[in-house]
Amino acid sequence: MATIEECRSALDKLSDNMRNADGDVRAAAALDRSLSCRITDLDVTFVGRLKDGGIEVLDTLQGPPPEKAEIRLTMTGDDLVAMVNGELNFAKAWGAGRVKLEASLKDLFRLRKLL
């Protein structure tokens, strides 16, 4: 099972990847939205913002977030680490119910280029 530190590192790596991306991926990452990433097996939520082409983690909370973010991800720590390391395809994990992504329809269309 991935640790909180490994999950945080994975989010930092994902942020770096997004900031260094080109074209459509870079444009999709240019949103400014509140963001939460709930790690179910650790019972923690990383909260922050998607802005300036990357992810800014502002806090790590026990349990679910107190407020509903504009973009919400839910998964296990192992799945987060595997996706960021390229070992798990987001679309397949989402289709299998291993990953949940909740956002407005407009944001989902933009985010699909990232995923």
TAFEN-V399383 format. One record per pair of residues at least 12 apart in sequence whose C-alpha atoms are under 10 Angstrom apart, sorted by the first residue. I is the first residue (numbers start at 1). J is the second residue. Records with the same first field share a line. If there is no record, write none. Layout:
BEGIN
I=J, J
END
This chain:
BEGIN
1=41, 42, 76, 77, 78, 79
2=39, 41, 42, 76, 77, 78, 79, 80, 81, 82
3=41, 42, 77, 78, 81
4=39, 42, 43, 44, 45, 46, 60, 77
6=77, 78, 80, 81
7=37, 39, 42, 46, 76, 77, 78, 79, 80, 81, 84
8=46, 57, 60, 77, 80, 81
9=81, 84
10=77, 80, 81, 82, 83, 84, 85
11=37, 46, 54, 55, 56, 57, 80, 81, 84
12=54, 55, 56, 57, 84
13=54, 55, 81, 84, 85
14=54, 55, 80, 81, 83, 84, 85
15=29, 50, 51, 52, 53, 54, 55, 56, 57, 84
16=53, 54, 55
17=53, 54, 84
18=30, 52, 53, 54, 55, 114
19=51, 52, 53, 54, 55
20=53, 54
21=53, 114
23=113
24=110, 111, 113, 114
25=53, 110, 111, 112, 113, 114, 115
26=52, 53, 54, 113, 114
27=53, 110, 111, 113, 114
28=53, 107, 108, 109, 110, 111, 112, 113, 114, 115
29=50, 51, 52, 53, 54, 55, 110, 111, 113, 114
30=50, 51, 52, 53, 54, 110, 111
31=49, 50, 51, 52, 53, 54, 107, 110, 111
32=49, 50, 51, 52, 53, 54, 55, 70
33=48, 49, 50, 51, 55, 69, 70, 71, 103, 107
34=47, 48, 49, 50, 51, 55, 56, 67, 68, 69, 70, 71, 72
35=47, 48, 49, 50, 51, 55, 56, 57, 58, 68, 69, 70, 71, 72, 73, 103
36=48, 49, 50, 57, 58, 59, 60, 64, 65, 67, 68, 69, 70, 71, 72, 73, 74, 102
37=57, 60, 64, 65, 69, 71, 72, 73, 74, 75, 76, 80, 100, 101
38=60, 61, 62, 63, 64, 65, 72, 73, 74, 75, 76, 77, 100
39=62, 63, 64, 73, 74, 75, 76, 77, 78, 79, 80
40=63, 64, 74, 75, 76, 77
41=75, 76, 77, 78
42=62, 63, 76, 77
43=61, 62, 63, 64, 76, 77
44=60, 61, 62, 63, 64, 65, 77
45=59, 60, 61, 62, 63, 64, 65, 66, 73, 74
46=58, 59, 60, 61, 62, 63, 64, 65, 73
47=59, 60, 61, 64, 65, 66, 67, 69, 72
48=60, 69, 71
49=69, 70, 71
50=70, 71
69=102, 103
70=102, 103, 104, 107
71=101, 102, 103, 104, 107, 108, 111
72=100, 101, 102, 103
73=99, 100, 101, 102, 103
74=97, 98, 99, 100, 101, 102
75=93, 94, 97, 98, 99, 100, 101
76=98, 99
79=93, 98, 99
80=99
83=115
89=115
90=112, 114, 115
91=112, 115
END
